[in-house]
């Protein structure tokens, strides 16, 4: 992979729903006014797995354990650079308070079917579908 590719990673944090199907975590980014999966760019020297855990915790306050790897996404970012994002299924080990900020002003647990409709990007829906396939 070329050095000019932006590498990022994130997770589909999930739990059994209170009344049946699973729930997943979505984040709202006010700068884009979108709902997406928690993710972010890799820091120098970090593995993709480390990036995924760090970014999910930074954006939600949830410290998670990695499960199976899910579908990845590739697209051109807002600055015109190619970007690759790897995702993992994740479950919560510990939760802490995370105050809203300019990057993420809200995160929430939503039923999987609601997430399908709330997600702003088709590529995120494909990642969610890959979680369904892993959990079957």
Residue pairs with C-beta under 8 A, 6 or more apart in sequence:
1 7
1 84
2 82
4 81
4 82
5 81
5 82
5 83
5 84
6 41
6 77
6 81
6 82
6 83
6 84
7 41
7 42
7 48
7 51
7 83
7 84
8 39
8 40
8 41
8 42
8 51
8 55
8 83
8 84
8 85
8 86
9 39
9 40
9 42
9 48
9 49
9 51
9 52
9 55
9 85
9 86
9 87
9 88
10 37
10 38
10 39
10 40
10 52
10 55
10 56
10 85
10 86
10 87
11 37
11 38
11 39
11 52
11 53
11 55
11 56
11 64
11 66
11 87
11 88
11 89
11 90
12 24
12 25
12 37
12 70
12 87
12 88
12 89
12 90
12 127
12 128
12 131
13 24
13 25
13 38
13 56
13 60
13 62
13 64
13 90
13 91
13 92
14 22
14 23
14 24
14 25
14 89
14 90
14 91
14 112
14 131
14 135
15 22
15 23
15 91
15 92
15 109
16 22
16 23
17 23
17 111
17 112
21 111
21 112
21 113
22 111
22 112
22 135
23 109
23 110
23 111
23 112
24 109
24 110
24 112
24 115
24 128
24 131
25 37
25 38
25 56
25 60
25 62
25 107
25 108
25 109
25 110
26 35
26 36
26 37
26 107
26 108
26 110
26 115
26 118
26 119
27 35
27 36
27 37
27 38
27 59
27 60
27 104
27 106
27 107
28 34
28 35
28 104
28 105
28 106
28 107
29 36
29 103
29 104
29 105
30 102
30 105
31 102
31 103
32 120
34 120
34 121
35 118
35 119
35 120
36 119
36 120
36 121
36 124
37 87
37 119
37 124
37 127
37 128
38 55
38 56
38 59
38 60
38 104
38 107
39 52
39 55
39 56
39 59
39 85
39 87
40 51
40 54
40 55
40 58
40 59
41 51
42 48
42 51
43 51
43 54
46 54
48 86
49 66
49 88
52 66
52 86
52 87
52 88
52 90
53 63
53 64
53 66
53 90
56 62
56 64
56 90
57 63
57 64
58 98
59 98
59 103
59 104
59 107
60 98
60 104
60 107
61 95
61 96
61 97
61 98
62 90
62 92
62 94
62 95
62 96
63 92
63 93
63 94
63 95
63 96
64 90
64 91
64 92
64 93
65 90
65 91
65 93
66 88
66 89
66 90
67 88
67 89
67 90
67 91
67 134
68 88
68 89
68 134
69 86
69 87
69 88
69 89
70 87
70 88
70 89
70 127
70 130
70 131
70 134
71 87
71 126
71 127
71 129
71 130
72 84
72 85
72 86
72 87
73 84
73 85
73 87
73 123
73 124
73 126
73 127
74 82
74 83
74 84
74 85
75 82
75 83
75 123
76 82
76 83
77 83
87 127
87 130
89 131
89 134
89 135
98 104
98 107
100 106
110 118
112 128
112 132
115 128
116 125
116 128
119 125
119 128
